[in-house]
């Protein structure tokens, strides 16, 4: 068996060649491919005993999907005055007002950021994370309380591979980038994690509970994240 991590070239139909990182995982039961837009590379997780040759052949068959994701990702977007950033699915232009104070508000397609222009990006990022933390905690606690499910701590982070996670203790952690997505995507993700407070698996009972408690269609939200989720990782300072 080859090493647990290896790098290979992946040729795309448009002539581009990008790195393909193959990662062996002992618990993986199937091959899973994702695109890292910031690093412009594809990541393929495979079961421990899958031959590299088979993995490479399968990845090559998915090159159309990779090219599509690569086109959507479009490279990193630096948060700064003049840049555009989605807030709950609405694209807003960052405007440094130069006014004293740190107040940030949404107004007529703009995100008005107080203080010096050179700090607008960092202040925007802090504001987005604070908004994500508050919104996700409120929605999670409201949904868990409504359905009588025991909830621990709610926190945010910036994982690359998942939008949320729930521990056996009932603690739920989200990607702050969900605040960039449309509200129906965020609330369906909240329902997914809240359902894990009762079912720590992805079996039929779990999916039935998600559908029962989610105010938004989980299939529509999941499809949106598959199409557009990689692009939410473009935004940085």
Helices and strands as residue ranges (DSSP letters): E 5-11, E 17-25, E 32-36, E 41-47, H 52-61, H 63-73, E 77-78, E 84-87, E 90-96, E 104-107, E 110-113, G 117-119, H 120-146, E 154-157, E 164-166, E 172-175, G 176-180, H 183-195, H 204-213, H 218-228, G 229-234, E 235-236
